Amino acid sequence: MKVLVTGSTQGIGKAVAEAFVKRGDEVFVHCSKDLEKAERIRKEIGAYKAVVADLSDLKQTESLFDKTGPVDCLILNASVQFRTPWYEIKDEEMETQLNVNFKSSFKLMQAYYPSMKEKGFGRIVTIGSVQQYRPHKDMAIYAATKCAAMSLVENIAKQVAPYGITVNNVAPGIFLTPRNARVLEDKDYREQSQQKVPVGYFAEPKDCAGAVLLLCSEEGRYITGTEILVDGGLSL
């Protein structure tokens, strides 16, 4: 199958892309600006092709389909977050998060849906966040965009199900990714955060891949319009 994983040059996106490669799929590695980096990761994991599109720019978002053509699995992983108290969030920070985390997902669903419908098969997976349930005090807009994306999943899944297309969400908890590296260097913050996770430890990027592969497999064909929380129980 052909698979596009947005935001797949590091962290969860990279681990998911690599898992699809190991499954034998043709995988498009995507990043926002740095084609050289995307190409380096493509070679590292053995993916099919590297593509670039800045998803904060909706015109560039719309151009992504032309660079990949139809895919069987669309994994909407790319996201942006700013750690800013809600009363200090600037318009630019808000718009960037809305564009990358929500609007681009909707635009890409629109772009890739017709070919999936024509084929009678498709898998769409959005990567959400435990912040849908436990929003961080300094990431109000980020959490809101993830809730909005989940609403899209529930709405669209019912409409596309008759055409062999499933739409689901995977919501990670606290993962050891480059995005979280700086804040987890703070020993007190790290210990406080870890104490909130019932399983007692943070996840590695590869821990999210299994859920995504399930939803994009024959074994997951009867799952749609819902989500899998990969959070070690943090949402409980």
C-alpha positions in Angstrom: 0.0 0.0 0.0 1.0 3.6 -0.4 1.2 5.6 2.8 1.7 9.3 3.6 2.7 10.2 7.1 2.8 14.0 7.7 5.5 15.3 10.0 7.5 12.2 9.7 11.2 13.3 10.1 11.3 12.9 13.9 9.4 11.6 16.9 6.1 9.7 16.6 5.8 10.5 12.9 9.2 9.0 12.0 8.5 5.9 14.1 5.1 5.4 12.4 6.6 5.8 9.0 9.4 3.3 9.8 6.8 0.8 11.0 4.9 1.0 7.7 8.2 0.6 5.8 8.9 -2.6 7.8 5.4 -3.8 6.9 6.4 -3.5 3.2 4.5 -0.4 2.3 5.6 2.5 0.0 5.9 5.4 2.4 6.1 9.1 1.8 8.2 10.9 4.3 7.0 14.5 4.8 8.4 17.6 6.5 7.5 21.3 6.4 10.5 22.9 4.8 13.7 21.0 4.9 13.8 18.6 1.9 17.4 17.6 2.7 16.4 16.4 6.1 13.4 14.6 4.7 15.6 12.9 2.1 18.0 11.9 4.8 15.3 10.3 6.9 13.8 8.6 3.8 17.2 6.9 3.2 17.6 6.0 6.9 14.3 4.2 7.2 14.1 3.0 3.6 11.0 4.9 2.6 9.7 5.5 -0.9 9.9 9.2 -1.4 10.5 12.5 0.5 8.1 15.4 0.1 7.9 18.9 1.5 4.9 21.2 2.2 4.5 23.8 4.9 1.1 22.9 6.4 0.8 26.3 8.1 0.3 27.6 4.5 -3.0 26.2 3.1 -1.8 26.7 -0.5 1.2 24.5 0.2 -1.1 22.0 1.9 -3.2 21.7 -1.2 -0.1 21.0 -3.3 0.8 17.9 -1.3 -1.6 15.6 -3.2 0.1 16.6 -6.5 3.5 15.5 -5.0 2.3 12.1 -3.8 -0.8 11.2 -5.9 -3.4 8.9 -4.3 -2.5 7.0 -1.2 -4.2 4.1 0.6 -3.3 5.3 4.1 -3.3 9.0 5.2 -1.6 9.5 8.6 -2.2 13.1 9.8 0.6 13.4 12.3 2.1 16.9 11.8 1.3 19.4 14.5 2.6 22.5 16.1 2.4 23.6 19.8 3.3 26.7 21.7 3.7 26.7 25.5 2.0 30.0 26.2 -0.5 30.9 29.0 -3.9 31.3 27.3 -4.1 35.0 28.1 -0.8 35.7 26.3 -1.4 33.7 23.2 -0.7 35.8 20.1 -2.8 35.7 16.9 0.1 34.3 15.0 0.6 31.4 17.4 -3.2 30.7 17.3 -3.4 30.8 13.5 -0.3 28.6 13.0 -1.7 25.9 15.3 -5.2 26.1 13.8 -3.7 25.7 10.3 -1.3 22.9 11.0 -3.2 20.9 13.6 -6.8 21.3 12.2 -7.3 23.1 8.9 -4.5 21.2 7.1 -6.0 17.8 8.3 -9.4 18.8 6.9 -7.9 20.0 3.6 -5.8 16.8 3.2 -8.9 14.6 3.9 -10.7 16.5 1.2 -7.8 16.1 -1.2 -7.2 12.3 -0.7 -10.8 11.2 -0.2 -12.0 11.1 -3.9 -9.3 8.6 -4.9 -10.0 6.4 -1.9 -13.7 6.5 -2.7 -13.1 5.5 -6.3 -10.9 2.6 -5.2 -13.3 1.5 -2.5 -10.6 1.5 0.2 -8.9 4.0 2.4 -7.5 4.5 5.9 -7.3 7.9 7.5 -5.7 8.3 11.0 -5.3 11.6 12.8 -2.8 11.8 15.6 -4.5 13.5 18.5 -3.3 14.0 22.1 -4.1 13.1 25.7 -4.7 16.8 26.0 -8.2 16.2 24.6 -8.9 14.9 28.1 -6.2 16.5 30.2 -5.4 19.9 28.6 -2.1 21.4 29.6 -2.5 24.9 31.2 -0.1 26.5 28.8 -1.4 24.9 25.6 -5.0 25.8 25.4 -5.2 26.3 21.6 -3.2 23.1 21.0 -5.6 21.1 23.1 -8.6 22.7 21.4 -7.3 21.9 17.9 -6.9 18.2 18.9 -10.5 18.2 20.2 -11.6 19.7 16.9 -9.8 17.1 14.8 -11.5 14.3 16.8 -14.8 15.9 16.1 -13.9 15.7 12.4 -13.1 12.1 12.7 -16.5 11.3 14.3 -18.4 13.3 11.7 -16.6 12.2 8.5 -16.2 8.5 9.5 -19.9 7.9 9.3 -20.2 9.5 5.9 -17.3 7.7 4.2 -17.8 4.2 5.8 -20.0 3.0 2.9 -17.0 3.4 0.5 -14.6 1.2 2.4 -12.9 4.1 4.2 -12.2 4.2 7.9 -11.3 7.3 9.9 -9.9 7.1 13.4 -7.8 9.0 15.9 -4.8 7.9 18.0 -4.2 10.0 21.1 -0.6 9.7 22.5 0.3 10.7 26.1 3.7 11.8 27.2 6.3 10.5 24.7 10.1 10.9 24.8 10.3 12.9 21.6 12.4 15.9 20.5 9.4 18.1 21.2 9.3 17.1 24.9 13.1 16.8 25.4 13.6 20.4 26.8 10.8 20.4 29.3 11.6 16.9 30.5 15.2 18.0 31.3 13.7 19.8 34.3 14.0 17.1 37.0 11.0 18.3 39.1 8.7 18.6 36.1 9.8 15.2 34.8 9.1 13.5 38.2 5.7 15.3 38.6 4.7 14.3 35.1 5.8 10.7 35.5 3.8 10.3 38.7 0.6 11.1 36.8 1.1 8.2 34.4 -0.4 5.0 35.9 2.1 2.6 34.1 4.9 4.7 35.7 7.0 5.6 32.7 7.0 7.7 29.5 6.4 6.2 26.1 8.9 5.9 23.2 7.9 7.0 19.7 7.6 3.4 18.6 4.9 2.8 21.2 2.4 4.7 19.0 3.1 2.7 15.8 1.2 -0.4 16.7 -2.1 1.4 17.2 -1.7 3.1 13.8 -0.8 -0.1 12.0 -3.8 -1.9 13.5 -6.2 0.8 12.2 -4.6 0.5 8.8 -4.7 -3.3 8.7 -7.2 -5.9 7.7 -7.5 -6.7 11.4 -8.7 -3.1 12.0 -11.2 -2.9 9.2 -14.2 -2.8 11.6 -12.9 0.1 13.6 -14.0 3.6 12.5 -15.1 6.9 14.0 -13.3 6.3 17.3 -9.8 6.6 18.9 -7.1 4.6 20.6 -5.5 6.2 23.6 -1.8 5.4 23.8 -1.1 7.2 27.1 -0.2 4.7 29.8 -3.5 5.5 31.5 -2.8 9.3 31.8 -6.3 10.2 30.7 -7.9 8.1 33.5 
